[in-house]
Amino acid sequence: MVQKFQSPVRVYKHPFELVMKAYERRFPKCPQMPIVLDCDIIKDESLENGAKRNTSRRCKLAVDAPYIFKKLIGVDFVYFLQHNYLDMSARTLSIEAVNESFSSRIEIFERCRYYAHPDNAEWTCFDQTATLDIKNFFGFEHSMEKMGMKQYTQTTLKGKEIIEFFISQLEEEGITHVERWVPPLDAPKSPTPEKEQHQHHDILLDGDFIARNLGQLSPMQESKLLELRKMLDGVDDLERVPSYQTILRFLSARDWHVSQAFAMLRDSLQWRKEHRIDALLEEYTKPAVVVEHFPGGWHHQDKDGRPIYILRLGHMDVKGLLKSLGMEGLLKLALHICEEGIQKINESAERLDKPVLNWSLLVDLEGLSMRHLWRPGIKALLYIIETVERNYPETMGRVLVVRAPRVFPIAWTIVSAFIDEHTRSKFLFYGPDCAHMTDGLAQYIDEEIVPDFLGGPCKTMIHEGGLVPKTLYKMNSLEDHDDDVTIVSPASGSALAPVAVAPMKRLSAAHQHDHQNLYKSVDLKAGFSHELLIRNEDPKSVLTWDFDVMRNDLHFTLYRVTQELPQKNDDAVSYFDLQDFVEGVNYFREEPTLVCRHKESVQGSHVMHHNDSYLMHWFSPSGAQLNLFYEVLSSVNYKGSMTSLQSAFSSNSSAASSVQSR
């Protein structure tokens, strides 16, 4: 197994000659590097009138390993050979080090360079690479690999610290300047050496750049960042090299596996080229339906400097937008938002002069109902999520979900299966009073920019949403229903859990009809009831419902029944007409009776803890029309919590697709 390590460029804000004088004080040993026990010079020669000096040392190093490991391999220390090639004329020092001990079993090769900064002759640069090739090491290959990584990290961190220590020591002794080497007057002129070609980057990746633009990275992360950047040099037809911020995001998305990150980034760069993504900000014009009916927009920055995008999802007419824009049109809108996000991230980082690598999303779910789970809309959402996660990884820093109604767990159960686990961990959920809670939005957003629709003082320029007029529809292929097909996860290729993929159960077995729509329409005469009986054999499964009151008022109650009920043959007959059917004895009120007004929409859910039957009961005092849907989420597939979610009432006015909480 071969491990490669590489550090970014370290910059000493001191001249090369002073750094070299400090470097010499490291030998034969120094207290800052206790692992080095001693160094003996085995060769030292001066060439070209002192312009060059070649020095070889045999260094004795302590074995930094557990006692039992040292006993097994039979040594307490090992030897390394170090070869230094100093060129005072070119102002460079090249260092090569190889292991002498166990060289037949393991090969360690390290190369370091000190050289004058290419843009500032008074500064000195340092870079370092190493390879570890373990052939056979007494069955401890994996342990050696881990120790090698640990040792590289320690020496990388210590290296600059040691040089700075000895420079400070020199200054205390009054040595703050060392003259540059000049050839003797009588020395024969040698041919001007070609300049050493240093690795070229558009930006010199040094410690200051990393701290200012990328944040805190470990030496191993810095090494992998450089390794991936070098791999991109071999990509054919690369129109422009992505920024270090972009490279960092792809590495983080693949858990710092360089080869996986490279494959992901290479595919994304090809996708950007094929779809002209780099020109999207200049060429894309928002269609009129987006300008007039899309409830989303940018809104200041959070406390970490991340740009905030607000999406009032509960106010969005998903069907209208999809039928007006089509799948690709909706995707292009999402990509344009992502490109704007990258632009705003960079602007925020430049303005604040600190690392800002992602943006925040605030999602308002007031008004979310089962209509938002229209199957073509869900398919479009999953398609967009897949595309964005594949090409804009780690651009989402935090997702604040506010005013989630009880129907939300259904949507979350379906959608979260397609969201990367690391991304899911960034979601934070808040109830209706999110703006005034002690641990609410104020933790992440300054109070003066909390939007007014959440009870804050700041007005937004975000559209309220609303129904898209059918005159703007362009898609005739998207019907109000969708075929019963299994949705397959693009990430894993496996089918989702039954709740997310099976044809949604519309009614219980006794009440199923061959409807094409998800919702069933029921007409109730004055004084009559409509009842649905759900026999539960899955404790802790979740019963969810969504219904509209289309005419007059209704009363809705959820009961739990402990006795076996007969199958009804006449819908006009109520279970409550049965003899010996007594509340508190063989049936119990699980949810209080709700008075549902004309044109209201009601969503709710209930955890069915018992192996009993559950009875959904609607009563019409004066005759009404009911448009209803219900679904049971199995306990295996549903992993959410219902404790903080409340029933939601909403106005289903024809003037707006959004629904307002009472």
N, C-alpha and C positions, 0 to 999 in steps of 0.2 A: 504494500500500500504506500502511495506517495502523497504526502501532504505538502501544499505550497502555501507560503505566507508572504505577504508584502505589506509594508507600512506606507502610509502617505508621506509626502515630503514634510520634514520638520525644518523649521526656519529658526536659526539663531540670529538675532539682530546684533551680530558682532562680525568683524572682518575675519576672513579665512585664517589669517596668520595667528590671530589671537586665539581662535578656536583650536588650532593645531597645538599651540603651547599648552592650552588647558588639557587637550587630549593626551599629551605625553605624560601628564601627571597621574593618569589612570594606572600606570604600570609601576612596579610589577603587580600591585594589587591596591585596592582602595576599599575603605570601610563601607561605601555605598553599595558595593557589589560583593557581598560576603561569599557568594558561591565561587568566586575566583580566588583560589588559595595561593597561587604563585604563577609567575610567568618568567621563563628563561629565554634570553635572546640567543638564537642558534645561528643567525646570519644577519649581518648589518653592513650594507655597502652604500657608498655615496658615489653618484655618477654625474657626469656633465657639469663639473665645477660646482657641485653642491645643489644643482637644480633638482636632482632626483635622488631619492633615498629609498632603498628597498630593505625592509626589515622583516625577519621571520622569527616568531616566538613559539615556544612550546608551553602551553598553558595547562595548569592543573586545576580541575574544577571538582567541587564537591558534588556528589550525587544527591540531588534534591528529590528523595523518594522515601517511602515508608521503610522502616527498619527491616521488616521481613523481606521486602523486595531486595534490599541491598544484600541481605544474607543469602538469598537464593542465587543472585548473580555473582556473589563472591567479591564485590568491590565496594569501596567507600568513596572512590573518586575516579575520574576519567581524565584523559588527555586530549587536547585539541591543538591543532596546528593553525597558527594565524599568520597570514602573509599580507604585509602592508606595502603599498606602492604609492609613495608620496611624490608629487610633481609640483614643486613650489612655483615653477614658471607658469604652468597652466592653472595653478591654484586648485588642485584636486588631490584627494586621498582615496584610493580604492583599497578595500579590505576584503580578503577572502579567508574564510575559516572552515576547516573540515575536521571531523573527528578522527582521532588516531585509534582510540580504544574501540573494540568491537566493530571495526570497519568492515569485516566480512559479513556481519549480520545486519548492520544498520549504517546508512550513509546520511550524514548531516552536512549540508553545504549552505553557508551563509555568505552573502555579498552585501557590503555596505559602501556608501560613497558620501564623502564630504566634498562640496564644490561651491564656488562663488555663486551667489544668487544671480540668475540670468538678467534680472532687471534692476538689481541694486548691488553694486560691487562691494558695498560695506556690510553686506549680510552674507550668511553662509547657509547652504541647504544640506540636508542629510536625508538619504533614503536607504531602505533596507529590504532585502528579499531573502528568503530561506526556503530550502526544500528538505523534507524528511522522508527518506525511503527506507522502510522497515522490511527487510527480507525475511529474517527469522530471528526471533529474540526469545528463545526459551519458552515459547507459548504466551509471552506477555506483550504481543504486538499491540493490542488495543490499549493496554496501560501505557506503553511507551508513546503511543500517539497522543494520548491525553497529556502526558507529562511534557511532551514536546510543545504542544499548544500552550501549556501553562508557562513554560520557560520562555517561549518567544514573547508572550504577552508581558511577562515581568521585565525582560531585558529591554523591550521597546519602551515601556513606561519609564524605566530607570535611566535609559541612555541620555535623554535630553537633560534630565535632572542632574546627572553627574557632571556633564559639561558645564552647566550653569553654575554648579557648586565651585568648580575649579576656576572658572572665570571670576567669580566673586572673590575667591581666595587670592587670585593674581591682583585684583584691584586693591584688596587690603594691603598687598605688598607694594602698591604703587605702580604696578604694571598694567596700564590701560591701553597700550598701543604697541604693536610689533611691526617693524618695518617690513615692507614687501621685499621679496628676494629680487636682487638685480644681478646680472652676470658681471664677473670681473671685467675691467676695461680691456685687458689683454686676452680675454677668452675668445677663441675662434667662434665666429657666428655659425650657429647651427641652423638648419632649415626650419622655417616657422612651422611648428606642428599644427596639424589640422585640429580644429576645435572639436572637443569631444561632443558627440551628439547626445544631448540629454533628451530624455523622453519628453515629447511635446504634448502639452495639453492646452486647450483654449484657456483654461484657468489652472494656475499652479495649486494643486491640492495639498495645502499645508494645514497645520493645526489651527491656525487662525481662521482660515476659510471654513474648515469643518465646524468650528465652534460658532461661527457667525451665521452659517447658512444651513448646516445639517444637524446641529445639536450635538449632544453627547453620544459618541460612538466608542465602543471598546476597540482595542488594537486589532482584534480578530475581525470585527465588523469593518474597520477601515481597510484591512487587508483584502477582504472579499469585495469591497466596493471597488478597489483598484483592479482586482482580478477581472471583474465583470467589465469594467471600463476598457481594459486592454482587449478583451475578447471582442468587443464591438468594432475594434479596428479591422478585424478580419471579415466583417460583414460586407458583402458586395452591394453596390448600388445604394449605399447609405447616404441619403441626401444631407442629413445633418445629424451630428452626434447628440443624443439626448443629454439633458442637464444631469449633473450629479444628483440633484433632488429627485429626478425621475428614476434614475438608476437605483437610488436608495429605496424608493417606494416598491419597485419590482422585487428587489432583494428581500425586503421585509415581508412582502406578500408570499414569498416562497420560503419563509423561515430561514433565510440566509443560505439556502442551497444554490450555489452559483450556477451550476449547469441548468437547473430548473428555471431560475430567474432569467438566464440568458435565452432559453427557448421561448419563454413567455414574452420577453421584451422583443425578441427578434420577430415573432409572429405579430405582435402589436404594431411594430414599426412598419411591417409590410401591409397590415390592415390600414394604417393611417395613410400610406402612400396610395393604395388602391382606391380609397374612398375620399381622397383629398381633404383629410381632416385638418391639416395645417392651414387650409384656406377657409375653414368653416366660419370663423369669426368675421372675416371680411365679406364672404359671399352669402351667408345665410340671412334671409329676411323673414321675420316672423309673420306667418299668415294672419289674416284678419281674425280668424276664429281664435287664435292663441292670444292676440292682443286684447280681444273683447271678452274671452271666456276662460282663460287659463289662470287659476288662482295661485300663482307662484311668482316669487321675485326675490332679489337680493335686499338685505336689510342690515347695514352696519357690520360690526365685528363683535365677537364674544370677548370675554376677559383675557383669553389667550392670544387675541389678535386674529383669530380665524374669521374669515368672511362668513356671514350667516345667510343661508337661503331658506326662505319660508315657503312652505307648501301647505295650502289649506285643502288637504285631500278630501275631507268630508264635504267640501263645497264644489268638488269637481264632478262634472258630468262626463264620466268615463266613457260611456257609450257614445255620447254626442261627439266628443273629441276624437275618438277612434274612428267613427264613421265619417268624420269630416277630414281628418288628416291621413287615415290609413296607418298601418303598422309602421312603415318606414318613415312616414312623416312625424309620428310621435317619437320614434327613435331619434330622428334628427334633432328634434326639439330637446330631448334629453342630452344628446351629445353636445349641443350648443351650450346648454347649462354647464356641463362638465368643463368645456373649454373656457367658458367665462370664469368658472371656479379656479382653474389653474392660473389664469391671468390675474384674478383678484388675490390669490394666495401670494403670487410674486410681488404684487404691488404692496400688499400688507407687510411682507417681510422687508422690503426695501424701505418702506416708511418707518417701520419700528426698529429697523437695524437689528433684527434677531430672527432665529429660524421660525418660519411659519410654513408648514408642509402640507396642511390640509384645511378643509373648510367644514363648517358645522351646518347641519340640517335641522330645522325646526318644523315638525309636522303637526298640524292642527287637525284632529280627527273629529271635531264636532260635526255631527251630521252624517257620520259614516253609517251605512246601512248595508243590508245584504245586496242591494242593487250594485254596490261597488264590487261585488264578487261575481259579476256577469262574466261568464267563462271566457269569451274572446278578450275581455279586458284583462283578466288574470293572465292569459297567455301572453298578451302584449307586455304586461308588467314583468313577467318572468324573462321574456326575451330581452327587455331593456336591462334588467338586472344582470343577466349573463354577459351581455356585451360590455356594460360598464365595468363590472368586476374584472373582466379579462383585459381591459385596456386602460383603466384608470384606477389601479389598485392603490389602496392606502391614501386616497385623496379625501376620504370622509373621516374627519377626526372625531365627531360626536353627533349623535342623532337624538334630539329631544322630542319625544312624542307626548303631546299634551291633549287633554280632554278626550281620553279614549273611552268610547261607550262599551257596553257589554258585548256588542257584536264583534268587537275588535279581536278577541282571541281566535275567532274563526279565520279571519284574514291573516293574522300572525302565524297561525299554525300552518297555513298553506304556503305563505311567502317565505317564512324564515327558513324553510327547508332548502331554499335556493340561495341563501345568503351565507357567505363564508363565516365560519365560527368566530374568527377574530373580529369581523365586522359586527356580528350580532352582539358581541360583548360591549360595543360602543353605544348601544341603545339604552336610553333612560326614559322611563314612563312616568307621567304625572297625571293627576286627576284634574277636576274642574278648577280648583283653586290654586293652580300652579304658580300664579304670579305673587301670591301672598303667603305661601308656605315658607317656614324657616329654612327648609332644605329644598326649596323649589328652584325656579329659573334663576333667581338672583345669585345662586351659586356660580352660574356660568355666564350670565348676561347682566350687564349693568342695568340697574333699575330704570334709569332714564330712557333706555331704548327698548324696554319690554313693550310689545305691540299693544295698541289700544284695545283690540278685540280680545285680548287676554286680561284686560283690566289694567294695563300699563298706561303711561302717559304719551307714548310715541305713536304718532300716526304713520301708517305705511302706505306705499304707493301700489300695493298689491290688489289686483282685481278680486272682486267678491266671488267670481265664478258664475254659476247659474246655468240653466238649461241652454244647450246649443240649439238654435232653431234648425228644424229639419230641412229648411231650404239650403243649409250649408252642407248637408250630408253629401258625400261623394262615393261612399262605399255601399254598393248594393249587395255585396257578397256576405256581409256580416249580418246575419239574421238575429232576431231576438233570442233564439235558442242556439245551442251548439250540440254537435253530435256527442254521444257518450264515448269519449275517448280517454285513454289513460295519459296523463301528463308525465313525461319522463324527465328526470333531473338532468340538465345538460352537464352538470359537473360529474355525476357519478354514473349516469346511464341507467340508474335503477328507478323503478316506479316509486312514486310517493306513497305514503300511507293511505289506506282506503279512504279516509275522510277527504283527502285532497284530490283523489284521482277517480274514484268510482263515480258513476252517474249519481248525482245527489238525490238522496231519498226524499221524495216529495211528501208522502203521507204514509201512515201505517198501513199494514196489509189490507185491513178492512176498508180503507178509504182511498186507495190508490186509483188514479185515473190515468188514462193515456194522454197526459198533457205534454205539449212541447215546451211550455214555459216552466221556469222554476217555481213560480207562484201559482197557487190555486185560488180561484175566485169562488166565493160562497155567498149566496143570497139568504138572508135570515128574515123570517116573518116576525112581526111583533110578538113578543112573549116567548119566542123559541130560542133554542140553544144550538151551538155547534160544538162537538166534542171530538177530541183525538186522544186515543189511548195508546200509550207507549209502554210496552212491557220491557222492563230493564233487567238484563242478566249480566250487566257489566258495571259493578259498583265503581263510583267516581267517574263514570262517563259524564259528558256534558251535553245537556239539552239546550239548544239555541233556537231562537225564533225571531221572525221579522214579519210584521203584518201592517197593512194599511186599512184604515177605516174610511171607506169610500162614501158612505151615506149614513147619516144619523150617528148616534153614540152607541158604544158597546161596553160591556163589563167583561174583563178578562181575569181569570184565576187559574193558578196551577195547583193541582192536588196530588197527593200521594195516596194510592189505594193499596191496602194490605190484603184484601180478599180477592179471590179469582172472580173476574167479571165475565158474564156471557158476551158473546159476539152480538152486536146489534144488527138487526135487519132493516130497521126503520130509523132514518136519521132524525125524524121528528120526535122520537122517543129519547128521553134523557136517562142517563144512568141514575140520576138522582130520583127518578120515579120508582126505582126498585125498593122493595120492602127491606127493612133491616139495614138500610144504607145510612149509617149514623156518623156524623163528624166527630172525631176524637175517639171513635171506636174502630171502625174499619176504613176510614179515610181521613186525611189530615191536610190542612191548608199549608202548602209549602211556600207560596208567594201570596202576599195580600192582594185582594181584589183591586184592580186598576180600572178607573173610569176613563175610557179612551174616546176622545171627542172626534167629531166629524173632521176629516182631512188630516188626522194625525197619523204618524207612523211610529210604531213601537218596536223596539228591539230589546232583547233580553237573553239571558242564559242562566242555567241552574245546574249545579253539580248534583247528579243523582247518586246519592251515597248508598242507597238501599237496593236490594234485590226485589223491588216491588214494581207495581205499575204506576205510571204517572199520567194524569189526566189533564189535558189542556182544555179549558172550558171558556167559551165565549157566549154571553147572553145578550140578546137584543131587546130592550124595553119597547122600542117603537118601530122595529124593522130597520135593517141595515145591510150593507154590502161589505164583505170582508175579502181582502186580497192577502193570502198568507203563504208563508214558507217556514219550514222548520228542518233541523238537522241534528243528528246525534254524533258527537265526537267521542270516539272510543277512549278509554282511560289510557290505553297504550300509546295512542298517537297524540293525545293532548297532554302537553307538559306545562301548561300555563297555570296561573292562579286566578281564581275568580273573586277572591276576597275583597279586593279594592274597587271592583267594577260595579256600577249601579245600572238599573234599568234606564233606558233613554227614551224620552218622548220627543217627537219632532213634527214640525209643520211640513206637510207635503203639498205646498202651494204649487200650482202650475206655473207660477212666474219664476220659480227658481228650483234648481235641482238640489240646492243645499238644504239642510234641515237644521232647525234651531232647537237647542235643548231648552226645556222648560226651566 
